[in-house]
Amino acid sequence: MDKLFSPEPRYDAAIIGARCAGAATALLLAGSGAKVLVVDRQSYGSDTLSTHALMRGGVLQLKRWGLVPEILAAKTPPIRATTFHYGRDAVGVAIQPEHGVEYLFAPRRTVLDRVLVDAARNAGAEVRHGVLLSELQFAPDGRVIGVALKDASGSRITVRADIVIGADGRHSTVAQLVNARAYVEAVNASAIVFGYFEDLTLGGSHWYFAKNAAAGAIPTNSGHCVFAAVPSPQFFRTFRGDVMRGFLQVLDAICPELRADAERDTLIGRLRGFAGAPGYLRQCHGAGWALVGDAGYFKDPLTAHGITDALRDADLLSRAIVHAGARSFDVPARPRRAVRAAIAHH
């Protein structure tokens, strides 16, 4: 790995995690003139657990960054209506054009994360996949000043950075190494099993709610994401032994028509599950470090707000870093004309 870096690699920002939160933060910081390194332990374009749905705020961010055409070019279906089902009652909501957003969408993560990574690279960020964080580097006063990285071959390198950003998810290594404590923790959690189905004829997205159960059908690339949810303590009792049986039983209890569609249509791949985890708010910044996305703020996936919140927080964090100027990038010996110009511009 050493051969891929300069002899004394140093960056304005080192970001651990290149999913939606990390790649978006890299895009914005690099676009402001910062020298940015982003690493991710997974491969480029790989999949991950997700409900896919973006709220208006998430689509608005992508529009501002000029990425909506690429999302649509990947055959991501526009969502122009959503329906909420409560027993026999259905409430339909048309997506009204507002703030320059005419529709919502729910791209697969193999699409969204790749588009964001490509945009970060085009903005000047250096992105490396198959690289993971092994430890943080600390100054004598406790400030984080860099990272130790390794790749699959075991090659290691230490990189200096003026700020290290953990965008490495719920089990964030950065959060663990800086001892970032959760100061708000949820009590309840949802467990979800989901899969991708071809040939569903439902228009728009559909959300179904009942006592101790929920379900949904979300248009995405190559079909619909259909999910069934129960309280986390019921996960193993509901799905153990025969995941498909439990999945169809939950759908049948809430919406027999959706169960019939899922049973009739073609499942792409296999069902996947998440046993649930309580949400939290963690301490999200300290001397030389910050957290973004699920690393700092995890919410129940049933809300379908995770991606939207990650994009919003990437925008807020990058603005805070750029506006902070010399206080964030505090290395007087090395001028940062591009970053300072961006600060002056803002």
N, C-alpha and C positions, 0 to 999 in steps of 0.2 A: 504493500500500500504506500510505502514511503515514496516510491518512484512517481506516484501520481500527484504528489504535493511538492510545493517549493521547499527548499532546504529548511526554512524557518517559517512554517505556515502561520499566518496571523489573519484574523478576520474581525470585522466590526461585530458580527453576530454569527454564532454557531447555533443551528436549530436542530434539535433531536426529534425526528419524526417528520415525514414528508407526505402525510395525509392532508385532509382538507385544511386543518388549522395550521399546520406547519408550512405547507406549500404556499398557502395564501399569505402568511406572514412573510415568507421569503420573497414572494412576488412584490409585496408592497415596500419592504425594506430595500431590496435591490433596486426597485424603481425609483427610490429616493436617493440613490447614490451610494448606499452602504455596500461593503464587501461582505457577502453572505455565503456561508457554507451550510448545506442541509444534508443530513444523513438519515437513512432509514434502514432498519434491519430487514425489511421485506423487499421483494423484487419490484421493479418498475411495473406499474399497471396491474398489480395483484389485487385480488378481491378482499373484502373484509365485511364483517357483520354490519348491517345498516338497514334502517327503514327507508332510506333514500329520499324521503319527502323534504322539499324545501318550502319554507314559508315565504311570504312576499319579501321580507327583509333579506333573505338569502339570495333570491333571484335578483333583487335590486343590486346587491353587492356584485354579483357576477356581471350584470349589465354595465355597472360603472367601470368594471375592469375590462370590458370588451370581450368577454368570454362566452356570452350566450350563443353567438353563431356556431362556435365549435361544439357546444353541448347539443344544439339542434342538429348539426351535421352528423352526429353520431346516432341519429334516429331516436332521439329522446322525445317522447310524445308530449306536446303541450297539454296541460290540464286546465280546462276552462270552467270546470264546475266541480264541486265536492258535495257529498251528501252524508249527513249524520243520521244514523239510525238508532232509535231508542225503542226497542220492542217493535210494535207495529207502526210507530210514528217515524216519519222520515222528513228531515229538514234539508232541502236543497239550497245550496248557496252558489250563485254564479260568481266567477272571479271577475270583478269589475276592473277595467283598466284604470290604474292609479299609480302615480309617481313613476310613470314610464314603464310600468310592468303590466303586460296585457294578459299574462297567464302564468301559472306555476308549472313546475316540472319536478320529476323525481329520478334523476339519472342514477344508473348503477355506479358503484364506486370505482369500477374498472374504467369508467368514462370520466367521472368528475375528478378523481384524484390525478389521473393522467393529464387532463387538461390543465389543472392547476400547476402540476410539476413542470409541464412544458412552458407555461407562461412564466414561471419563476426562472427557468433557464434562459428564456428569451429576454428577461429583464436583467440578466447578468448574474444570477445566483449560481453557485456551484453545487450540484446535486449529486450525491453518491448513494446508490442503493446497495444492499447487502453489507452495510456497515453499521455497527452498533456501538453504543456508549459503554465503556467499561468503568470509567471513573471520572470525577470532576477534579480539576486542578484549583487549589485555593491559595490565596495570598496569606501572609502571616496574620493580617487583620481579619481573615475569614471571608473576604470577598472572593467570589468565583472568578477565575481568570482564564479558564480554558477547559479542555476536555481531552480525555484519553480515549482513542477509538481503536476498534479492531474489526477485521473483516473475516469472512468464512475460512480463509486460509490460515488465520492466526496472526497475520501481519498487524502490527500495532504502530500508532503514531500519536504524538501529543500535539494538539493544536491550541494556540492561544486565541482568545476571543474577548472582546470588551463586554459582551453580554452573551450568556448562554440561555437559550429558550427551550423549555421542555414542552414539546408538542407530541409527546409519546404516550398519550392515552391514559386510561383509567389506572393502569399499573405503572405509572410514570417512574422511570428510574431517576430522572432529574429530581422529581418531588421527594423521592426516598432519600437521595443523597444530600439534599439540603434540609431534610427533616421538615418539609412543609406540612403543617398540621391542618386537618379539617376543622373548621370552626362552626360549620352547620352540617348536620347529617340527617338524612331522611329516615323515617321509620319503616315505611312500606316500599315494596318493589314489585315490578311486574316481570314475569317470565314469559318468553315469547318463542314460538316455533314458527318458522316462515319458509316459503319456497316460491319458486317462479313458475308461473303457469302460462302456457300458450292458449290462445283462442278464447279467452274470456271476452264477453261482449259488453261488459259494463262500461258505461260512459263516465269519464271523470274518475275521481277517487271516492271511495266509500269507507266510512268508519262506523263500526257497530259496537254498541255498548250495552252491557247487561250487568246484573249483580255478579261480581267475582269473575267476570269474563269480558273479553273484548276481541274484536277482529277487524280486519281491514283488507281492502284490495286497492293497490296503488299502481297506476300505469307506469311502467318503466321500460327500459330498453329490452326488446325481445319478450314482451309479455307483461304480466302483472305480478307484482310482489303481493302474495296473500299471506297474512299472518293470523295466528290465533294466540291469545294471551290469557294468562291466569295469574293469580297472586303467586309470588315466588315460592312460598311454602308448599304450594300444590303442584309444582313443576314435575317432580319425579312421580308422584302419584298419578298424574294425568297422562304423562307421556312415556313412562318407563315400559319397556317390553315391546311396545308397538307404537312408534312415534306417529305413523300415519293414522292409526286408529284414534289415538288421542286428539290429534289435529282435527280430524273430521268430526269427532264428537263435540269439540268446542264450537266448531263452525255450525254444526247442526243445532246446538242449543241456542245459538244467537240468531242465525239466519240460515234456514234449511236450503234456500235457493243458492246461497254462496257455497254451501257444502256440496250441493248437486253439481255446480259448475266445476268446483275443484276436483271432484271425484271423476267427472266426465273428461275434463281437459287434460292436456299433457303436462306433466311435471318435468321441468327442465332441471336435470341433475337430481339433487336429493333435498330433503327437508333439513334445515339447520336450526339449532336452538340456542337460546341464551337463558340460563337459569335465573337471571335477575341479580341486581346489586343495588344497594341503597344509594341514592344520590348524595352529593356533598358539594360544599364550597370549601376549597382549600386556600390557605395563604398562597397568593399567586405571584409574589415578587419579593425580592430581597437584594442584597448587595451583589450585583453582577449577574443576577438570574431572574427569570420570569417563567410563568407557566401559561399555556394557552390551550383552548379546546378542552377535551375531557381530562387532561392532566390537572387542570385547575378547577373545573366546574363540570360535574357529571350529573345529568338529569335522566329520569326514567325514559327509556326509549319509546314508551307508549305515547309520550308527548309529541314525538316526531319533530322536536325542535333542535336536536343535537347539531346538525350540519349548519342550520341557519345561525345558531348561537356561536358556533366555531368561526364562521366567516365574519360575523360581527366583531367577535373578540380579537380576531387577527387584525382587523382594521383599527380597533381601538388601541391595541398594543403597539402596532407599528407607528401610529400617530404619536403616541406617548413617547416612544423612543426617539423619533425624529425631532419632535418638539423639544425634548430634553437636551438635545445637542451635546455639548461638551460634558454635561453631567453623566450622560450615558456612555459616550465614546470618549472616556477621559484618559487619553494617552497623548500628552503634549508633544512628545518627540516625533510623532508621525502626523503630518497635516492631513486633513480630510476635506479637501476643497469641495468635492461633490456633495458630501453629507451636509456641510455647512451651507452650501448653496441651496440645498433642499430645505434646510431649516429656515433660511432667510425667505424662501419662496412661500412657505407656509405661514 
